[in-house]
Amino acid sequence: MLGSLQQAFKVGDLRQKLLFTLFMLLVFRIGAHVPVPGINPEALTELLKGQLFGFFDIISGGAFKRFSIFAMSITPYINASIIMQLLTVVVPRLEELQKEGEEGRKVIAQYTRYGTVVLAFIQAMGMSAALGKSGAIVHPGIGSYLIIAVSLTAGTALLMWIGEMITEKGIGNGISLIIFAGIVSRLPSQISGVGQELSGGIIGAFNIFLFIVIALGIIVAIIAVNEGQRRLPVQYAKRVVGRKLYGGQSTFLPLKVNAAGVIPIIFAMSLMMFPATIGSWMSPNSGFNQFLNNYFNFGSVLYNLMYAALIVFFTYFYVAIIFNPMDVADNIKKYGGFVPGIRPGRPTAEYIDKVLSRLTLAGGVFLALIAVLPNFVIGLTGVTSIWFGGTSLLIVVGVALDTMKQIESHLLLRSYEGFVK
């Protein structure tokens, strides 16, 4: 990994991409410390106690509890993306746009941006109203609410732009890297908290050792599943073109166990925060908020069951979007290939779909199990200062692996170009 990074910095255009990505992430970290005007910090700190808010603070890189302009993080953009992806399935016009290639995708991306701004403003107004009722706004009133809402919406729009710029001109997926940077930025303060618990006698050295062993084991499991694949054999028949004989070789079609990567986790995580957003529009003592506090609090059985179910659903949903078995089967048939024992065309597509469905189920269940691990690990080790989320580990490890693969693919492409030249 370090060798690939060193080589990347030696290549001019790759170095520019890496430096651009780092600069954009630096802008994100600076923005996470720019406060929204009109907020009472002491009242806000008291209000935002709780594990669900702690989780939101983790993915925003501390911006939420500081209530900076990036307090809502990138979640409105993710929610808008989910809505647009679902609408492409049920709205014929959007389905046609998706099939039109690059130009159609650009139109859908623009709709997603508009949706992001609308959702961000609605969420920001809800948060402003909730803060006003709780005494966390210095001068509560419609004027203050609008200023706060516009500030938060502008922050989300800026984050959306940063993410798109990283994806377009940098290295890696911009949205995933923003969440990655937010999680990693919180580690130093959390490690410091563990040190304080150790020195204060709250936990012992063995607890920390056990915690580290479990964390390393989970990281190894995540890497193994992310790299795991089922290889379907593909045989190409010999064919004569002019006076030359082509084909006859054997190859394979790689199907990944976790083809969806960290996207299902990010989608499910955003939706699980949606009830809290609705609750922010209501009184803290309302029946809905009482239900959330009693039965849907982070770590509750209902919360974990719904979270796991959403992860499995979005795993299937996202794989269905990025992988079309019929297209793959048609391409294999087009070039004279076939899966041994399976007829070309639709039977091959059905076979690929069957294998992929089993792999997707295994990948989705694995993601769900890792995501709901925090309570088990905290109960076993007693370490509470580090928000040990399987979600956090999945995102950090998954994004790191995907980014390194992209760097290595760029290096490989340039080595081929150098060979040709």
N, C-alpha and C positions, 0 to 999 in steps of 0.2 A: 504493500500500500504506500509506504513512504517512498519507495523507489519510483513508483508511478508518479507521485507528486513532484519529486525532484526532476524527473524527465519532463513533466508537463511545464515546469517553470523554465526549462531550457528552450522550449518551442515558443517563438514569438507570439503567434496569435492565441495559442492556448494560455500563455502567461497573461495576456490581456483579458481573456475570458475569466480566468481565476481571480485576477485583481479586481475586475469589475464586479464579480459576485461578492467578494469580500467587502468592497466599498459599499455596495447596496445593503449588505447585512449590517455594516457599521451605521448606516443611516437609520436602519430599523432600530438598532440599539440606542442611538442618540434620541430618536423620537419617543422611545419607551420611557424617557425621563423628562419629557416636556409635559408639564401638568395642564389639565383642563382648568380654565378659570372658574372661580366662584365656588370651589369645593372646600369644605371644612375637613382637614386631614384627620383630626382626632376622632370626630364622629364617624368618618368613613372607615377608619381602622376597626372601630368597634362593630360597625354594621357588617363588614365583610368577613367576619370570623365564620369558619365552617369549612368542611372538606370540599364541598362542591365549588365554592369560590376559590379555595386553594388550588384545585385542579385547573380552573379557568386561569388563575394567576400563573400557573406553571407554563401553560401553552402560550400565554401572552408575554412571557419573559419578564414577569414582574410588573408589567404595564397596568394590569387591572387594579391591583391594590394601591398602586401610586395614582391611579385614575389619570393616566396620561392620555394623550390624543390617540394612542394605539390600544386603549383599554379593551376594546371589543375584538382586538386581534383581527384575524382574517375570516372569522366564522360567518359573517354575513355573505361573503363571497362564496364560501363553501356551500352554504344553504341555497344560495341562488343557483349555483352549479347543479346541485342535486335536483332542484325544481325544474331546471331547463332539461336535464337528462331525462327526467320522468315525462316531461311534456313532449319530448321528441318521440316518445312511444305512442302517445295518445292523440297528438295534434298532427294531422297529415301534412300541413304546410311545413312544420318544423322537421318532420321526418324526411320530406323532400329536400330541404336545405342541407340536412346532414349527409344525404347521398350525393350532393352536388360537388363534393370535394372541398378543396381549400377555400374557395369563395363562400360556399355555404357555411363552413365552419366559422369563418370570420364574422358572418352575420349573427350566428348563434352566440359567438363570443361577445359581440356588442350588446345583444339582448341581456346576456348574463351580467355585463357591467351595469346596465341600467337597473336590473333587478337587485344587484348588490347595493347600489345607492339607496333604493327604496327601502329594502329590508334593514339596512344600516340605520336609516333615519327613524324608522318605526321602532327598532330596538333601542336606539339612543334616547328617543322621547320617553319610552317606557322606563328606562334606567333613570332618566332625569326626574320623572314624576316620583319614582320610588325613593330616590335620594332626598327629594324635597319633603316627602312625608316623614322621612326618618331623621330630619334635621341635619343632613350632611351637606346641604347647600347654604351658603352664607346668607344670600338674599333670595329666598324661594319666590317664584313667580313665573309667569309665562315667558317673560324676557330672558330670565336666567336659564329656563329649560331649553329655549331655542338656541341660546349661545352654546350650551353644553352639547346639545344634539348636533348642531352644525359642526362643532369641533370634533366630536367623535366620528361623525360621518366622513368628514374630510380626512381624518386619520385612517379610517378603513379604506377610503378611495386611494390614498397615497400608498398604503400597504399593498393593495391590489396592483397598482402600477409597478411597485418595486418587484413584486412576484413575477409579473409578466415580463419585465425587463430582464430579470435574471434568467428566466426560461428562454427568452429570445436571444439575448446577447451574452449571457454568462454560461455557467456550467450547472447542470442539474435542473430539477423542477423547482421553480421559484417559491411556490406556495408551501411545498413540503420543507424547503430549506428555511423559510421564515419560522415555521413551527419548530423545526429542529434547533434553530438558533435560540429560540425562546426557552426551550427545555434545557439546553446545555448551559445557558447563561445563569440558570437558577442553581446549578450544582454546587458552586463554591459556598454559597450561603447555607445550603442544606448540609454540606459536609461539616461546616463550622458548627452547625446545630448538633450534629452527632458528637463532635468533640466535646461540646458543653455538657451533653447528656452523660458522656463517659466520665468526664472529670467530676460531675456532680453525683456520680454513683447511681444514676437512674437506670443505666444499662451496663452490662459487663463486657469485657473484651471478647468473650466467647460469643455473645449475641452478635457483635459486629462481624466476627469471623464467619458465623453461620449465615449472616445476611450477605456477605461478599460471595460466599460459596454458591448460595442460591442464585444471586444475580448473575454470576459467571455461567452457571449452568443454563439459565434461561437465555443468555446471550448466545451460547453455543447452539442451543435448540433453535433459536430464531434464525441463525445463519444457516444451519443445516436444512431447515424447511424452505428458506428463501432460495437456497441453491439447489434444492431437490427437484428432480424432473423425471418424467416417464418418457422414454424414448420409443416412439412407434417406428418399426422398421418400414422403409419405403424402398421398393425395387423399381429401377427404371429399365424399360425394355430397350433392346438395341434397335436403332433405326438408321436408315441410309439417307443422307442428304448429299445429293450430287454423287461424288465418288468417295465420300468419307462416311465412316461408320461411327455413329454416336450412341451413347447410353450404355446400358448393361451394368452400371455400377449400383451398389447398395448404399443407402444412406439412412437417415432417421429423421423423424419429426419430433423435436423436443417439446413436451408439454409440462409446464412448471406446476409444482404443487401449489405455490402461492403466486399465481399469475397476476393477481390484483395488487400485490405489494401492500403499501400502508394506506391506500386510498379508502378501503372499507372502514378502517379504524377512524380515520379523520372524518369521514361522512357520519358515522354513527356517533362519534363524540360531539359533533356539532348539533345533531338532532337531539341528543340527550340534554343539551343545555337549553333547548327551546322552551320546555315547561317553566324553567326559572325566568326566562324572558317574559312569558305570559304573566307569571306571578308578579313580576315587577310593576305591572300596570295596576295591580290590586293592592288592597290593604294588607299589611303583614299578618293581620288577624283574620283574614278572609278564610272561608272553608277550603278554597283551592290551595292556598299557601299552607294551611294546617295539614292538608293531605300530603303535600310535598314534603313537609318537615317530618311527618310521622311515617310515611310509607315509601317516599320516593327520594329520600336523602341519599347522598352518595354513600355506597357501601351497603345499602339495604338489599334484601333478597329480590324485591320487585325491580329495583334499579338494575342490578346485575343481570337478571334474567332478560330484561328488555334490551339492555346494552349488548348482551351476547347474541340475542336474536337479530338485532339490527346489523351486527357485524357479519353474521352468516348471510343475511339477505343481501347486503351491499356487496359481499364477495361474489355471489352469483350474478347480481345485477351488473357489476362493473366488468366481470369477465365476459358476460354476454355482449357488452358494448365493444370491447377491444378485440374480441376473437370471434370470427364467424366460421364455423366448421365447413359450411357449404362453399365459401370462397376458397378455403384451404384445399378442400377436396377437388374443386374445379381446377385449381392451379396445378395440383399433382397430376390430374388427368391430362391437362393441356400439354404437359411436357413428357407425356408417355410413362408416367409413374403409377404405381399401385401399391397398396398395402397387402402383403402376402395373405391369401385366404379371404380377402374382402374384395367384392366387385367395385370397380371405379365408379365415381359419381356419387349419387345420393347414398348408397349403402356405406361408402367410405365416410361421408359426412356424418351419418348416423353413428357409425362406430367411433369416430373421433369425438363426437358430442357425448357419447356414453362414457368414454374414458375420461374426458375433461370434466364431466359432471361429478364423477367419483373423486377426482383430484381436487376439484373446487370444494366439495363437501369437507374433505380432509383438511384443506387449507383454511377454510372458514371456521371449522371447529377449533383448530389450533389457535387461530387468531383470537377467537372468543375466550378460550381458556386462559391464554396469556393475559388478555385484557382485564379479566376479573380476579387476577392473582393478588392484588395489593392487600386485601384484608387478611388473607391466609398468611402472607409473608410477615405482615406487621404483628399478627397474633403469635406467630411462631418465634420471631426474633425480638419483638419489643422495640424495634427501631422505628420511631415515628417521625423523626426530624427530616429524614429524606423521604419525599413523596415517592415511594417505590411503586410506580405504576407499570404494569405490564404494557399499558398503552404507551407510556413514555419510552420504555425500552424498545418496543416494536418500531416506533417512529424513528428514534435515534439510530438504531442499528440498520433498519430498512433504508432510510434516506442516505446514510453513509455508504452502504453497499451500492445502491443505485447510482449515486454520484461518482463513486470510484469506477464503476463499470463504464459510465459515460466518458470519464477521463481516459480510461484504457482503450475504449473504442476509438476516441479521437487520436490517440497515440498510434494505434494499429493502422488507422486510415492513412496517417502521415508516413508511416513506414512503407506502406504499399505505394504511396505516391512517390516517395523517394526512390523506391526500387524501379518503378516505371520510368522515372526521369533519368 
